Amino acid sequence: MAALAWLLIPLVAAVGAGLWGSWANRTRRARSDGPELDGYARFRAAMERSAVMERTPVVERTTRETSHSGT
């Protein structure tokens, strides 16, 4: 009887795995990417706005040449 139990454990596991695999591979309703893409577009727009706001105006720096007297 114990040998039968040891044979039934893998058999039950295999049946369970088969059922789970068929459930996981089922066809689902088609779902559009609209909401996800809209959210991504809003995210990119917000990041671009924050990048523009963080930029500071670039002021051209001129190098001044100083003359050294050598003393």
Secondary structure, 3 states (H helix, E strand, C coil): CHHHHHHHHHHHHHHHHHHHHHHHCCCCCCCCCHHHHHHHHHHHHHHHHHHHHHCCCCCCCCCCCCCCCCC
